[in-house]
Amino acid sequence: MLGRLLVAAIAGVVVWKYRDSLREYAQGNAGPARERLDGLLGTMKDRSETLLDQAKEQISTRLDTAREKLRGGALEPGQENVPGSSFRA
């Protein structure tokens, strides 16, 4: 439900912001509107690729860190995993 509202809000903002270009396109003057839309889509593509690359890098780094922690904290054979007890006999 929240996702649909968010999509509707974003679509409304885009239509409001680019209403003049959309009006030109609807009236048949598609040339300038197409050029602007092409530029906008190119910008959006570049920005989304950048954001996806950053997210991928962060996820990879966090997964590598988690794997390192797991490898470094592995129990030795014969060692018991009892929470709260650090005493060995």
PATORRO-408858 format. One record per residue (C-alpha): y, z, x. Coordinates in Angstrom, 3 decimals, always signed. Last residue first. Layout:
N
r north = Y; up = Z; east = X
...
***
This chain:
89
r north = -25.342; up = +33.310; east = +39.302
r north = -22.574; up = +30.977; east = +38.299
r north = -19.509; up = +32.097; east = +36.357
r north = -17.266; up = +29.420; east = +34.810
r north = -18.205; up = +30.188; east = +31.247
r north = -15.821; up = +29.056; east = +28.530
r north = -17.973; up = +26.217; east = +27.209
r north = -21.535; up = +26.202; east = +28.506
r north = -22.566; up = +22.938; east = +30.153
r north = -25.476; up = +23.974; east = +32.313
r north = -25.948; up = +22.670; east = +35.817
r north = -29.502; up = +21.714; east = +36.754
r north = -28.596; up = +18.158; east = +37.688
r north = -24.862; up = +17.833; east = +38.411
r north = -22.566; up = +17.425; east = +35.477
r north = -20.202; up = +14.500; east = +35.378
r north = -16.526; up = +15.403; east = +35.644
r north = -15.558; up = +12.751; east = +38.180
r north = -17.363; up = +9.954; east = +36.339
r north = -15.919; up = +10.948; east = +32.974
r north = -12.432; up = +11.336; east = +34.376
r north = -12.656; up = +7.934; east = +36.059
r north = -13.830; up = +6.365; east = +32.789
r north = -10.903; up = +7.923; east = +30.929
r north = -8.455; up = +6.609; east = +33.510
r north = -9.969; up = +3.118; east = +33.288
r north = -9.685; up = +3.231; east = +29.496
r north = -6.071; up = +4.338; east = +29.732
r north = -5.183; up = +1.585; east = +32.176
r north = -6.928; up = -1.075; east = +30.105
r north = -5.153; up = +0.084; east = +26.946
r north = -1.768; up = +0.055; east = +28.674
r north = -2.348; up = -3.426; east = +30.130
r north = -3.481; up = -4.825; east = +26.786
r north = -0.441; up = -3.334; east = +25.063
r north = +1.888; up = -4.881; east = +27.639
r north = +0.188; up = -8.275; east = +27.318
r north = +0.385; up = -8.063; east = +23.526
r north = +4.101; up = -7.225; east = +23.681
r north = +4.810; up = -10.137; east = +26.014
r north = +2.805; up = -12.549; east = +23.863
r north = +4.666; up = -11.319; east = +20.770
r north = +8.024; up = -11.884; east = +22.465
r north = +7.145; up = -15.407; east = +23.622
r north = +5.825; up = -16.400; east = +20.194
r north = +8.831; up = -14.893; east = +18.391
r north = +11.201; up = -16.796; east = +20.666
r north = +9.330; up = -20.046; east = +20.076
r north = +9.330; up = -19.415; east = +16.325
r north = +13.074; up = -18.804; east = +16.351
r north = +13.761; up = -21.933; east = +18.385
r north = +11.625; up = -24.030; east = +16.026
r north = +13.368; up = -22.451; east = +13.048
r north = +16.753; up = -23.315; east = +14.499
r north = +15.672; up = -26.885; east = +15.192
r north = +14.077; up = -27.211; east = +11.772
r north = +17.198; up = -25.919; east = +10.045
r north = +19.384; up = -28.334; east = +11.980
r north = +17.244; up = -31.319; east = +10.954
r north = +16.115; up = -30.257; east = +7.469
r north = +19.249; up = -31.263; east = +5.656
r north = +17.317; up = -31.866; east = +2.431
r north = +18.831; up = -29.252; east = +0.158
r north = +15.895; up = -26.853; east = +0.667
r north = +16.284; up = -27.035; east = +4.451
r north = +19.996; up = -26.358; east = +4.249
r north = +19.321; up = -23.354; east = +1.980
r north = +16.679; up = -22.044; east = +4.397
r north = +19.126; up = -22.297; east = +7.288
r north = +21.764; up = -20.454; east = +5.277
r north = +19.312; up = -17.765; east = +4.135
r north = +18.168; up = -16.970; east = +7.691
r north = +19.098; up = -13.278; east = +7.774
r north = +18.347; up = -12.665; east = +4.098
r north = +14.996; up = -14.454; east = +4.246
r north = +14.024; up = -12.555; east = +7.412
r north = +15.096; up = -9.216; east = +5.911
r north = +13.140; up = -9.868; east = +2.721
r north = +10.032; up = -10.851; east = +4.676
r north = +10.281; up = -7.623; east = +6.676
r north = +10.596; up = -5.550; east = +3.497
r north = +7.690; up = -7.338; east = +1.801
r north = +5.498; up = -6.852; east = +4.890
r north = +6.383; up = -3.140; east = +5.004
r north = +5.670; up = -2.712; east = +1.304
r north = +2.314; up = -4.419; east = +1.735
r north = +1.461; up = -2.184; east = +4.683
r north = +2.406; up = +0.957; east = +2.761
r north = +0.000; up = +0.000; east = +0.000
***
